[in-house]
Amino acid sequence: MSIEKYTTAESFKKYGLIVIENVLSKSEVESARALIIRKVRLMNDAQRFISIREFCEDSELLNFLIKIQFNKKITSKLKEVIGENLHYVNDVDLQCNMFGVSGKASGYHRDCGSEQGYTQNKYLFSKDYCLGKVGLYLQDNTYELGGGIDLITKSQKDFKFFKGNSLFQLGYLNLIQKVRFFILKFTGNNKLFPIKAGSAVFFDSRLIHRSSPPHSIRLNEKECNAGRVDFETLPENYSKFALYWQAGSKKNCHEYLTNIMKRAVVEEFIGDGRKLNELLFTEILSYSFPDDYPNEYKKQARLNNLNIYSFPKQNSSIWKLAFQLYKK
Ligand SMILES: O=C(O)CCC(=O)C(=O)O
């Protein structure tokens, strides 16, 4: 598959994604991988992500984050797609050797709040909806080892506006989604997006996607369910590292964060997240920009004229408290 046609700003509207090539050089990829491997070696087995807190507290990780998020190739392409209204939501996570390929749909999913149902999130059907995930990959995506994502291009269009009629919107979405997932049962292993190490993808949060599975490795149940694969099973040199965050219009960033708030309550205080002892959403909500960010990050955001969207300080204080109380 050629990714050339996905490199223009128009590609985001048409296919639901845009590829930003060669964000990092080969040597930059190598040094980023060496840094992350060092950090992963210090993690306990249950930890799968490097999250916003670690980025803010560790100067090496912070430099890496700044280098990527404020990279000119990335910011200029995102501005081409979104315009000057570009905002980041820093639900930053650096995923380490994780593959979500389990369940009925073998890992295929949408990011956009589908977890708590589409019905309340009417904005997803709006014609001017503009929010997506930026992913920067530190390895080539291959059939044997994975390393990137499988994508169903144009599937963001399943959210049709239908003059605002919810019945038609949801009816159509449910129907087409059933058809898509049925077809994916037979074709799903053939959707690898051949991204190269050091390149990035910005994809609409409504686009169906999943981790590209590492077909040459036998994953156990936990690993298929996005548990971290250790370096014995997937040696350092072949390991998968992907940095993700959200970008979009201010309005959609606000709606996204509001949805994260629901997910924090439902998934981290009364649901599955408690079992994992992961408070990823609570942690994101506990960071307010600019107050909770390191000076260097604030400086770079200012110099690069980039908006970071978060809830106000007084709101994040509650989540800080929740984080302290619940984090074991
Ligand atoms: O494994 C990956 O890189 C895909 C991650 C993903 O699907 C997600 O974060 O929603």
The ligand as an SDF file (V2000), in Angstrom:
LIG
                    3D

 10  9  0  0  0  0  0  0  0  0999 V2000
   -1.5980   -0.1600   19.6730 O   0  0  0  0  0  0  0  0  0  0  0  0
   -1.7660    0.9290   19.1700 C   0  0  0  0  0  0  0  0  0  0  0  0
   -0.8140    1.6240   18.8080 O   0  0  0  0  0  0  0  0  0  0  0  0
   -3.1660    1.4100   18.9790 C   0  0  0  0  0  0  0  0  0  0  0  0
   -3.6430    2.0950   20.1820 C   0  0  0  0  0  0  0  0  0  0  0  0
   -5.1050    2.3630   20.1420 C   0  0  0  0  0  0  0  0  0  0  0  0
   -5.8360    1.7610   19.4260 O   0  0  0  0  0  0  0  0  0  0  0  0
   -5.6490    3.3940   21.0020 C   0  0  0  0  0  0  0  0  0  0  0  0
   -4.9050    3.9690   21.8040 O   0  0  0  0  0  0  0  0  0  0  0  0
   -6.8530    3.6670   20.8810 O   0  0  0  0  0  0  0  0  0  0  0  0
  1  2  2  0
  2  3  1  0
  2  4  1  0
  4  5  1  0
  5  6  1  0
  6  7  2  0
  6  8  1  0
  8  9  2  0
  8 10  1  0
M  END
$$$$
